[in-house]
Amino acid sequence: MEREIAAEGETKSTAVLIRYLCLDLFIYGIVAGISRFVIGDPAPGLSQIGFAVVAAIVFYMTYRDCIDQALMMLYICFAAIALWGTLLYHWEYGYQNFLYIIILILFFNNTYSMKCKVLVSLGIAVVLAFFAAFSFASTDRRDPGPVTFWLNLVAFVSLVMIVGIAYSRKSVESEYKLYQYNKKLQKMAGSDPLTGLMNRRNIMEVMYDLEKRYKQKQLSLSFAIADIDFFKKVNDTYGHDAGDFVLKEIARLLEEFMEAKGYASRWGGEEFLLVFRGFGGENADDVFRLLDDFRGKLSKHVFVFKEMEITLTMTFGLEEFSISQGIEGTIKNADEKLYLGKEHGRNQVVY
């Protein structure tokens, strides 16, 4: 039922919709036809089975990549059932309802223009008016029994449900794809292209959001600016490719370190900004110990690039957030502490 189609310009969703509608029509035709035979009315029974055969043919056409032709035949089949049933048994048995399915499919299908949809719908409205006038004026009425009414009602409701489910699923899938695409664009716009970390704009949005939550709950919040010591020497000695490799590896290590602690971002050049959101109860003293432990491990880490072994250190400036100094003030103080650490030997955390 869900099998793909090979024809260009024809969608799988339309083929699947036709198949489910045809299956419903086939079951309806067989059951209705048998019921006619059971009550001794064989001629209409043969007609109903004939509609089931047509539904089976249309079903088969979807696997031969004849989607447009299959859809047109399905429309004709619905119209034929409505015309045959209403003229034979009149309005009250619900055969005219099959015309509404055509309108429903038309307005959900994007391959038709709005002008075409409106004109076809007006044409169907004229046909329905004719059916109603004929039924109410005619005195020659055949009584097919209450089973016919209930079969037609069940068939109509199930057909409407199939169309609704098919197009709502299509809409949900489209919305999900759009959501994923927007997330991808948002990530691309908010990420540093080299390291994949959040860029400056993105991390600033995160910090402003955390500031609001800090004011509400008085949670601990700390910022640290980290800078690679003598990074220019890495580029000059090993080349810019090696420098890019080091930046990406440090970004990876920082991201692993910050997991469950907060956020890591590339602040610019060889500088990184770390945001500790302290939801686990950590204050700046705890952050200092964690950060100093990471600094010590990083100083012993060997970066291997094309058989070249590179070692380096980082200096960190740490500042605890307070409402009085705000986001910009906290970052400024962290940056001043970073440069204080640079002036006093590097490879340290200044708090």
C-alpha positions in Angstrom: 0.0 0.0 0.0 2.8 2.4 0.8 5.1 1.4 -2.1 6.9 4.2 -3.9 6.2 5.0 -7.6 8.7 5.6 -10.3 6.9 8.1 -12.5 8.5 11.6 -12.4 6.2 14.4 -11.3 3.8 12.1 -9.5 3.8 11.8 -5.7 3.7 8.8 -3.6 1.1 10.3 -1.3 -1.4 10.6 -4.1 -0.8 7.0 -5.1 -1.2 5.8 -1.5 -4.4 7.8 -1.1 -5.9 6.3 -4.3 -5.0 2.8 -3.1 -6.7 3.2 0.3 -9.8 4.7 -1.4 -10.0 1.9 -3.9 -9.7 -0.7 -1.2 -12.5 0.9 0.7 -14.6 1.1 -2.5 -13.8 -2.5 -3.3 -15.0 -3.7 0.1 -18.1 -1.5 -0.1 -19.0 -2.8 -3.6 -18.6 -6.4 -2.7 -20.6 -6.2 0.5 -23.3 -4.0 -1.1 -23.5 -6.3 -4.1 -23.8 -9.4 -1.9 -26.5 -7.8 0.2 -28.5 -7.0 -3.0 -28.3 -10.7 -4.0 -29.4 -11.8 -0.6 -32.6 -9.7 -0.7 -33.4 -10.9 -4.2 -32.3 -7.8 -6.2 -29.6 -9.2 -8.5 -29.3 -6.4 -11.1 -28.3 -3.7 -8.7 -26.1 -6.3 -7.0 -24.2 -6.8 -10.2 -23.8 -3.1 -10.6 -22.3 -2.8 -7.2 -19.8 -5.6 -7.9 -19.0 -3.8 -11.1 -18.0 -0.8 -9.2 -15.8 -3.0 -7.0 -14.1 -4.3 -10.1 -13.4 -0.8 -11.4 -11.9 0.0 -8.0 -9.6 -3.0 -8.3 -8.5 -1.8 -11.8 -7.8 1.7 -10.5 -5.9 0.2 -7.6 -3.7 -1.8 -10.0 -3.1 1.3 -12.2 -1.3 3.0 -9.3 1.4 0.3 -9.5 1.8 0.9 -13.2 2.7 4.6 -12.6 -0.6 5.8 -14.1 -1.5 8.1 -11.2 -3.2 10.9 -13.1 -5.4 8.4 -15.1 -6.1 6.4 -11.9 -7.3 9.5 -10.1 -9.5 10.5 -13.0 -11.1 7.1 -13.1 -11.7 7.2 -9.4 -13.5 10.5 -9.8 -15.6 8.9 -12.6 -16.3 5.9 -10.3 -17.5 8.1 -7.5 -19.7 10.2 -9.9 -21.1 6.9 -11.4 -22.1 5.5 -8.0 -23.8 8.8 -7.1 -25.7 9.0 -10.4 -26.7 5.4 -10.5 -27.7 5.1 -6.8 -29.6 8.4 -6.6 -31.6 7.9 -9.8 -32.4 4.3 -8.8 -33.1 4.7 -5.0 -33.4 8.5 -4.6 -31.9 11.0 -2.2 -32.6 9.6 1.2 -30.2 6.6 0.8 -27.1 8.8 0.6 -25.6 7.8 -2.8 -25.1 11.5 -3.6 -22.6 11.7 -0.8 -20.0 10.1 -3.0 -19.8 13.4 -5.0 -18.6 15.2 -1.8 -15.5 12.9 -1.8 -14.5 14.4 -5.2 -14.7 17.9 -3.9 -12.7 16.9 -0.8 -9.9 15.4 -2.9 -9.9 18.3 -5.3 -9.3 20.9 -2.6 -6.6 19.0 -0.9 -4.8 18.2 -4.2 -2.2 20.9 -5.2 -2.1 19.9 -8.8 -5.3 21.7 -9.6 -5.8 25.5 -9.8 -8.2 27.2 -7.5 -10.3 28.2 -10.6 -10.6 24.5 -11.6 -11.6 23.5 -8.1 -14.3 26.1 -7.8 -15.7 25.3 -11.3 -15.8 21.6 -10.6 -17.4 22.1 -7.2 -20.1 24.4 -8.7 -20.8 21.8 -11.4 -21.2 19.1 -8.6 -23.5 21.5 -6.8 -25.7 21.7 -9.9 -25.7 17.9 -10.2 -26.7 17.6 -6.5 -29.5 20.1 -7.1 -30.8 18.0 -10.0 -30.6 14.9 -7.9 -32.6 16.5 -5.1 -35.2 17.9 -7.5 -35.6 14.5 -9.2 -35.8 12.6 -5.9 -38.4 14.9 -4.3 -40.5 15.1 -7.5 -40.5 11.4 -8.4 -43.3 9.2 -7.1 -41.7 6.0 -8.4 -39.5 5.0 -5.5 -37.6 1.7 -5.0 -37.0 0.6 -1.4 -33.6 -1.1 -1.1 -34.0 -1.5 2.7 -32.3 0.1 5.7 -29.1 -2.0 5.1 -28.3 0.2 2.0 -28.6 3.4 4.0 -26.2 2.1 6.7 -23.7 0.7 4.1 -23.6 4.0 2.3 -23.2 6.0 5.5 -20.3 3.8 6.6 -18.7 4.0 3.2 -19.0 7.7 3.1 -17.6 8.3 6.5 -14.7 5.9 6.0 -13.8 7.6 2.6 -13.8 11.0 4.3 -11.6 9.6 7.1 -9.2 8.1 4.5 -8.8 11.5 2.7 -8.5 13.4 6.0 -5.9 11.0 7.4 -3.9 11.0 4.2 -3.7 14.7 3.8 -3.3 15.4 7.6 -0.4 13.0 7.6 1.1 14.7 4.6 0.7 18.0 6.3 2.3 16.7 9.5 5.2 15.2 7.5 5.7 18.5 5.7 5.6 20.5 8.9 8.1 18.1 10.5 10.4 18.5 7.5 10.1 22.2 7.7 10.7 22.2 11.4 13.9 20.1 10.9 15.0 22.4 8.1 14.5 25.5 10.3 16.4 23.8 13.1 19.2 23.1 10.7 19.2 26.7 9.5 19.0 28.0 13.1 21.9 25.8 14.1 23.9 27.0 11.1 23.2 30.6 11.8 24.0 30.2 15.5 27.1 28.0 15.2 30.7 28.7 14.6 31.4 27.1 11.1 34.9 25.7 12.2 34.3 24.3 15.6 30.5 23.7 15.6 30.2 25.4 18.9 27.7 28.2 19.5 28.9 31.5 18.1 28.9 34.8 20.0 25.4 35.9 19.0 23.9 32.6 20.0 25.6 32.3 23.4 24.6 35.9 24.2 20.9 34.9 23.6 21.5 32.0 26.0 23.0 34.2 28.6 20.1 36.7 28.5 17.7 33.9 28.9 19.7 32.5 31.9 19.7 36.0 33.4 15.9 36.0 33.4 15.8 32.6 35.1 18.5 33.7 37.6 16.3 36.6 38.7 13.4 34.3 39.1 15.2 31.5 41.0 18.5 33.0 42.3 20.5 30.2 40.7 24.2 30.2 40.6 25.6 31.4 37.3 29.3 31.8 36.3 31.1 32.8 33.1 34.6 31.9 32.1 36.6 33.2 29.1 39.4 30.8 28.0 42.3 31.6 25.6 44.8 29.3 24.1 48.3 30.2 25.2 50.7 31.1 22.3 48.3 29.9 19.7 50.1 32.0 17.0 53.1 29.8 17.6 51.0 26.7 16.7 50.1 28.3 13.4 53.6 29.5 12.7 55.3 26.2 13.6 52.8 23.6 12.3 50.7 25.6 9.8 47.1 26.9 9.8 45.6 23.5 9.1 47.1 22.3 12.3 45.8 25.4 14.0 42.3 24.7 12.8 42.6 21.1 13.9 43.7 22.2 17.4 40.7 24.6 17.6 38.3 21.9 16.6 39.8 19.4 19.1 39.7 21.9 22.0 36.1 22.7 21.1 35.3 19.0 21.3 37.1 18.7 24.7 35.3 21.8 26.0 31.9 20.6 24.9 32.5 17.2 26.6 33.7 19.0 29.8 30.7 21.4 29.8 28.1 18.6 29.3 25.5 18.9 32.1 27.4 21.9 33.4 26.4 24.6 30.9 27.4 25.8 27.5 30.6 26.2 25.5 31.0 28.7 22.7 33.6 30.2 20.4 34.0 33.8 21.5 36.4 34.7 18.7 39.8 33.7 17.3 41.3 31.3 19.9 39.0 32.5 22.7 36.1 30.5 24.1 33.3 31.5 26.5 32.0 29.0 29.0 28.7 29.5 30.8 28.2 27.5 34.0 24.5 27.5 34.8 24.9 25.9 38.3 21.6 24.0 38.3 23.3 21.3 40.3 24.0 23.7 43.1 27.6 24.6 42.0 28.8 28.1 42.9 31.8 29.9 41.4 34.1 28.2 44.0 33.0 24.7 42.7 33.4 25.9 39.1 36.9 27.1 39.8 37.9 23.6 41.1 36.3 21.9 38.0 37.9 24.4 35.6 41.3 24.1 37.2 41.1 20.3 37.0 40.2 20.6 33.3 43.1 23.0 32.7 45.6 20.6 34.3 44.4 17.7 32.1 44.5 19.8 29.0 48.1 20.8 29.6 49.0 17.1 29.5 46.9 16.3 26.4 48.8 15.6 23.2 47.1 16.7 19.9 48.3 14.5 17.0 48.0 16.1 13.6 49.6 14.3 10.6 52.1 12.5 12.9 53.0 15.8 14.6 52.5 16.0 18.3 51.3 19.3 19.7 50.9 20.3 23.3 49.5 23.5 24.6 47.9 25.2 27.6 45.0 27.5 28.2 44.4 30.5 30.5 40.9 31.1 32.1 39.3 34.2 33.6 36.3 33.2 35.8 33.6 35.5 37.2 30.4 34.8 39.0 27.3 36.6 37.7 25.5 39.1 39.8 22.5 41.3 38.9 24.4 44.5 39.8 27.0 44.0 37.1 24.8 42.2 34.6 25.8 40.1 31.6 28.2 42.7 30.0 29.8 43.5 33.3 30.4 39.9 34.2 32.0 39.2 30.9 34.2 42.3 31.2 35.4 41.2 34.6 36.1 37.6 33.3 38.0 39.1 30.4 40.1 41.3 32.7 41.0 38.3 34.9 41.9 36.3 31.7 44.5 39.0 30.8 45.7 39.1 34.4 46.4 35.4 34.1 48.2 36.0 30.8 50.4 38.7 32.4 51.3 36.4 35.3 52.5 33.3 33.5 49.5 31.8 31.7 48.2 28.2 32.2 46.0 29.1 35.1 42.5 29.9 36.2 42.1 33.4 37.6 39.1 33.9 39.9 
